């Protein structure tokens, strides 16, 4: 199937592995109008991947801070409970 409009091309891209799309783009396998759509699609995927990576890093940073805080607070609370 040869996509005849940007919507069909986007549907085909979503169903294809990114590495094959990059390879086909590098080999010049897309028409001019398709190349613009593919480049935009690849840039959107890159931005989405970077955002997900940042969210993941932020989550794990919060988890490490929470564990460190618990590591400090639990012994302190335990100490005060033993005094009482």
Secondary structure, DSSP 8 states (H G I E B T S, - for coil): ----SHHHHHHHHHTS-HHHHHHHHHTT-S-HHHHHHHHHHHHHHHHHHHHHHHHHHHHHHHHHHHHHHHHHHHHHHHHHHHH-
